[in-house]
Amino acid sequence: MTASDNTIAFQGKPGAYSHLACQEAYPSMTSLPCASFEDVFQAVEDGDARLAMLPIENSVAGRVADVHHLMPLSSLQIVGEHFHKVNHSLLGVPGAGVKDLAVVHSHIQALSQCRKALRRLGVEPASHADTAGAAHDVAGRGDPAHGAIASELAARIYGLDILERDLEDADHNHTRFLVLSRPVPLPEPGSDTLITSMIFRVRSVPAALYKALGGFATNGVNLTKIESYMIDGTFSAAQFHVDAEGHPDERPMRLALEELGFFAIEVRILGTYAAHPYRDAMHKDAGDRETV
């Protein structure tokens, strides 16, 4: 085994939440920081890493648009998912206090997840490429008027004080990550609860999406996610990202995909992978709320 076979790439500096997700999901692997999402994809495609850990959506701030747009352009395959509980900390230079802060730096997603706290603090938000990068830059400034929203790991790495913990607006603040690799065989049908991710396009005609998705309904295939976004800079066609429960070789999914092929264009399966245990916890929590 080479060093790259035991390496997982992520976007950001050490201490980023993607770094924490790598450590949580693959504790025995070496984490490789990359400057951009494009660099993460490239690291796996070039063989510098075996896996990529990429954030796809957050329960508060929504989808990570860059990843949605990059995945269809890549040859990589989704081989897993990971749900990571995000607890934000407010960081400052040593000796600084909350009242000293005028500007708080972080990734746009983290700033969105802490919107209420930022209003309470009365500070100016400043967007950065990643949370740990913001912490790194604040440490380099050495200015008590500048703070960062990042992880406790970032505070330890960059020598910052934790001024407040649990800054996020919602207790359920989770980020869903996708794990990608170079193409590998799909898991066997029925081995686990499986998720199949796919993208497709529909023509801009009446009922196009309704017809394209009809096969999933008639064959009893549960869709756990459907998102649309415009492509090619036009408003004439939309691309859809769909996650469905099941394996392409199982009869319900196979029939649903056949029907999808009649009404959609450019259907592409991005991967089939085991559902993360957090999904069961979400279903149980939803069921408990319904019975209250």
Summary of the structure (lengths in Angstrom):
residues: 292
radius of gyration: 20.8
end to end distance: 52.5
largest distance: 64.3
contacts: 974
relative contact order: 0.15
helix: 35%
strand: 33%
